[in-house]
Amino acid sequence: MTGLRVVHAYGDRVTVTEPVTGVELLAYVYRPGAAWKAPKPYVHPLRTLAGNVVTDYRPNDHRWHKGLSLTASHLSGANLWGGNSYVHGRGYLELPERVGSMVHVAFDEVASDGDRVVIAERLTWHPHSGELWADERRRVEVHDIEPESGSWALTWTSAVTNRRDEPLRFGSPTTAGREGAGYTGLFWRGPRGFQGGRIIAPDAEGPGLMGEQAPWLAYSGEHDGTDGHATLVFAHAPENDHSGDRGTHPAHWFVRNEPFAGVAPSWAFHDELELAPGATLTRRYRVVVADGAWERQEIAKYLETHPW
């Protein structure tokens, strides 16, 4: 038993701490935020077992980037990503009437059995005008704490149900006309020191993986302020069917190491995803947080020995 500790500061955040070292592995923050940033719950700071922070918060280039969060950059004309909105032919514009929110409703469970922490939450999605567009059931789990490999895992599951009388259209700046900007869905913003880091996939590496498909993608960066590296591995659950082989909407990776470190398993990179009224979109992802610069073989072995 690892004895993972959970502390819930009501109305603000849930923190998870590894008790042997006293490292706070994450804070899940759900307090409301400024409207122009498209307020939504997020994870920050996210730390390795050694205590090194591997997320950024309100960087000066994108004040609405907050650690690890679920986003919808283009949703039926609304912006639940935050900041300026992309308009084809005009670029990014300050359009506050487009900026919506994801609102915490309640927790169904916040618990630890020692080995695993579960944060189960209900949220609602709204455009700027406040109507109910979607319900979300979210489950964030912390598990597989392994000091011997210097790693631990976070599993994020979101089930989003359309509550409108018409389809919800999930898109991205790329579906709106901007090449190579297909960001939407689960999004990780890495710390400043990770700029220029190494991007690894099963059969390739480098920023050329932007817009490509793979069952997993890893990002390795070097810390500022302390010696050493960390690696984050982002993996699709089998039921996500990331390649679209069974006819579901395929996912493509949004990934950058310049001018900042960012990764998203985008659910609408090249093409819009349409969700019918009453239908539910469910996606499950795993994020492995590891100390050190993991190589491809090391990543593949970890994923093989830690089945879903």
C-alpha positions in Angstrom: 0.0 0.0 0.0 1.4 3.4 -0.9 -0.9 5.3 1.4 -1.8 8.0 -1.0 -3.3 11.0 0.9 -6.1 13.1 -0.4 -7.0 16.6 1.0 -10.1 18.4 -0.2 -10.1 22.1 0.3 -13.9 22.7 -0.4 -14.7 25.1 -3.1 -11.0 25.3 -4.3 -9.0 22.1 -4.9 -8.2 18.4 -4.3 -4.6 17.5 -3.6 -2.9 14.1 -3.8 0.3 13.5 -1.8 2.7 10.6 -1.8 3.3 10.1 2.0 6.8 8.6 2.0 8.5 11.6 0.4 5.7 14.1 1.1 5.6 15.1 -2.5 2.2 16.6 -3.6 1.8 14.8 -7.0 -1.1 17.0 -8.2 -3.6 19.6 -7.3 -7.0 19.4 -9.1 -8.3 22.9 -9.0 -12.0 23.6 -9.6 -12.7 27.0 -8.2 -14.2 29.5 -10.8 -11.8 31.7 -12.8 -11.9 34.8 -15.0 -14.5 34.7 -17.8 -12.1 35.6 -20.6 -9.9 32.5 -19.8 -12.9 30.2 -20.4 -12.8 29.0 -16.7 -12.6 25.2 -16.2 -11.1 22.8 -13.7 -7.5 21.9 -14.3 -4.5 20.0 -12.8 -1.6 22.2 -11.7 1.0 21.7 -10.3 1.7 18.2 -11.7 4.8 16.8 -10.2 7.2 13.8 -10.6 7.9 11.5 -7.7 11.1 13.5 -7.1 9.0 16.6 -6.7 9.8 18.4 -10.0 6.9 20.4 -11.5 6.0 19.3 -15.1 3.2 21.8 -15.9 3.0 25.5 -16.5 0.4 27.9 -15.2 -0.7 31.2 -16.9 2.4 31.6 -19.0 2.9 35.1 -20.4 2.3 33.9 -24.0 -1.0 32.2 -23.2 -2.5 33.3 -19.9 -5.3 30.8 -20.3 -3.0 27.8 -20.4 -3.3 26.0 -17.0 -1.4 22.8 -16.5 -3.4 19.8 -17.7 -7.1 20.4 -18.6 -9.9 19.4 -21.0 -10.6 22.0 -23.6 -12.9 22.7 -26.6 -11.3 25.4 -28.7 -14.1 25.5 -31.3 -17.5 24.2 -30.2 -20.4 25.1 -32.4 -19.0 28.7 -32.7 -18.1 28.9 -29.0 -14.5 29.1 -27.5 -14.1 27.0 -24.3 -10.3 27.2 -24.7 -9.9 30.7 -23.5 -8.3 33.9 -24.7 -8.7 35.2 -28.3 -10.8 33.2 -30.9 -9.4 32.2 -34.3 -11.4 33.5 -37.3 -10.2 32.4 -40.7 -8.7 35.3 -42.7 -8.6 37.6 -39.7 -6.4 35.7 -37.2 -7.0 35.6 -33.5 -9.5 38.2 -32.3 -10.7 39.4 -28.9 -14.3 38.1 -29.0 -15.5 37.8 -25.4 -19.0 36.9 -26.7 -17.6 33.6 -27.9 -15.8 32.5 -24.7 -17.7 30.0 -22.6 -17.0 27.8 -19.6 -16.9 24.4 -18.0 -18.5 24.6 -14.6 -18.0 22.2 -11.6 -21.3 20.9 -10.3 -20.4 18.3 -7.7 -18.0 15.5 -6.8 -19.6 12.0 -6.8 -16.4 10.6 -5.2 -13.1 11.9 -3.8 -11.4 8.9 -2.2 -8.2 6.9 -1.7 -7.8 3.2 -0.9 -4.1 3.8 -0.4 -3.0 2.5 -3.8 -5.4 4.5 -6.0 -7.1 7.9 -5.7 -10.4 8.6 -7.5 -11.8 12.0 -8.2 -15.2 11.6 -9.9 -16.8 14.9 -10.9 -19.9 16.2 -12.7 -19.6 19.4 -14.8 -21.7 21.4 -17.2 -20.6 23.2 -20.4 -21.9 26.6 -21.4 -21.4 29.2 -24.1 -20.9 32.8 -23.1 -24.7 33.3 -22.9 -25.0 30.6 -20.2 -27.3 28.0 -21.8 -26.6 24.4 -21.0 -24.9 22.8 -24.0 -23.4 19.6 -22.4 -23.1 17.6 -19.3 -19.8 15.9 -18.5 -18.9 13.1 -16.1 -15.2 13.1 -15.4 -13.0 10.7 -13.6 -9.4 11.4 -12.7 -7.4 8.5 -11.1 -3.9 8.4 -9.6 -2.3 5.0 -9.5 0.7 2.8 -10.1 3.1 4.7 -7.8 6.5 3.0 -8.5 9.5 4.5 -6.8 11.8 1.9 -8.4 11.1 3.3 -11.9 10.5 6.9 -10.7 7.0 6.9 -12.2 3.3 7.2 -11.5 0.2 7.3 -13.7 -2.9 9.5 -14.0 -5.9 8.2 -15.9 -8.4 10.8 -17.2 -11.9 9.8 -18.4 -14.4 12.2 -19.8 -17.9 11.4 -21.0 -19.6 14.5 -22.6 -23.3 14.4 -23.4 -24.9 16.9 -25.8 -27.9 18.6 -24.1 -28.8 20.8 -27.1 -31.6 20.2 -29.6 -29.1 20.3 -32.4 -25.7 18.7 -32.9 -22.6 19.9 -31.1 -19.7 20.4 -33.5 -16.3 19.9 -32.0 -13.6 21.6 -34.1 -10.2 23.4 -33.8 -8.3 26.3 -35.4 -7.3 23.8 -38.2 -10.9 22.8 -39.0 -11.5 26.6 -39.1 -8.7 27.1 -41.6 -5.4 27.5 -39.7 -2.9 24.9 -40.7 -1.1 22.9 -38.0 -3.2 24.2 -35.1 -5.6 21.3 -34.4 -5.6 21.8 -30.6 -8.6 20.7 -28.6 -9.5 18.0 -26.1 -7.2 17.0 -23.3 -4.3 19.5 -23.3 -0.9 19.6 -21.4 1.2 22.7 -21.2 4.7 22.0 -20.2 7.0 24.2 -18.1 9.4 26.8 -19.7 12.4 24.5 -19.3 10.8 21.9 -21.5 10.9 24.1 -24.6 12.9 22.3 -27.3 12.3 18.9 -25.6 12.3 15.5 -27.3 9.0 14.2 -28.8 8.8 10.4 -29.2 6.2 8.1 -30.8 6.3 4.3 -31.3 7.9 4.6 -34.8 9.1 8.2 -35.1 10.1 11.3 -33.2 10.2 15.0 -33.5 7.7 17.9 -34.1 6.9 16.4 -37.5 4.4 14.2 -35.5 2.0 17.1 -35.5 -1.3 16.0 -36.9 -0.2 12.3 -37.1 -1.7 9.2 -35.4 -0.2 6.9 -32.9 -1.4 4.9 -29.8 0.9 6.9 -27.6 3.2 9.9 -27.7 5.9 10.9 -25.1 7.6 14.2 -24.3 10.9 14.4 -22.5 12.3 17.7 -21.2 15.1 19.0 -18.9 14.2 20.9 -15.7 15.1 24.5 -14.9 16.4 25.0 -11.4 17.3 21.4 -10.7 19.4 18.8 -12.5 17.8 16.1 -14.6 14.9 15.3 -16.9 11.3 14.1 -16.8 9.2 12.2 -19.3 5.4 12.4 -19.8 3.8 9.6 -21.8 0.3 10.2 -23.2 -1.6 7.1 -24.2 -5.0 6.3 -25.7 -7.2 3.7 -24.0 -8.0 0.8 -26.4 -11.7 1.9 -26.7 -10.7 5.3 -27.9 -10.0 3.7 -31.3 -7.6 6.5 -32.1 -7.1 5.3 -35.7 -10.8 5.1 -36.5 -10.5 1.5 -37.6 -14.0 0.7 -36.3 -15.6 3.7 -37.9 -15.4 6.1 -34.9 -13.8 9.6 -35.2 -10.0 9.2 -35.3 -7.7 11.3 -33.1 -4.5 13.0 -34.2 -1.7 14.4 -32.1 -1.3 18.1 -31.5 2.3 18.5 -30.3 4.9 21.3 -30.1 8.3 21.8 -28.6 8.7 25.3 -30.0 7.8 28.0 -28.9 6.5 26.0 -26.0 5.9 22.4 -24.9 2.4 21.2 -25.5 0.6 17.9 -26.2 -3.0 17.1 -26.9 -4.6 13.9 -28.3 -6.9 16.1 -30.4 -10.4 14.8 -31.1 -10.9 17.2 -34.0 -7.6 18.0 -35.5 -8.3 17.8 -39.3 -12.1 17.3 -39.3 -15.0 18.4 -37.1 -16.5 15.8 -34.8 -20.3 16.0 -34.7 -22.2 14.9 -31.5 -25.9 14.3 -32.0 -28.5 15.6 -29.5 -28.5 13.2 -26.5 -25.4 11.4 -27.6 -22.3 10.9 -25.5 -18.6 11.3 -26.5 -16.4 9.2 -24.1 -12.6 9.3 -24.2 -10.1 7.8 -21.7 -6.4 8.7 -21.6 -3.4 7.8 -19.5 -0.6 10.2 -18.6 2.6 8.6 -17.1 4.7 11.0 -15.2 8.3 9.8 -14.9 11.6 11.1 -13.6 14.4 10.8 -16.2 14.7 10.8 -20.0 12.9 7.6 -21.0 13.9 6.0 -24.3 11.4 4.5 -26.7 12.1 0.9 -25.6 11.6 1.9 -21.9 8.2 3.5 -22.7 7.0 0.6 -24.8 7.9 -1.9 -22.0 6.1 0.2 -19.4 2.9 0.3 -21.4 3.1 -3.4 -22.2 3.5 -4.3 -18.5 0.8 -1.9 -17.3 -2.3 -2.9 -19.3 -5.6 -1.0 -19.2 
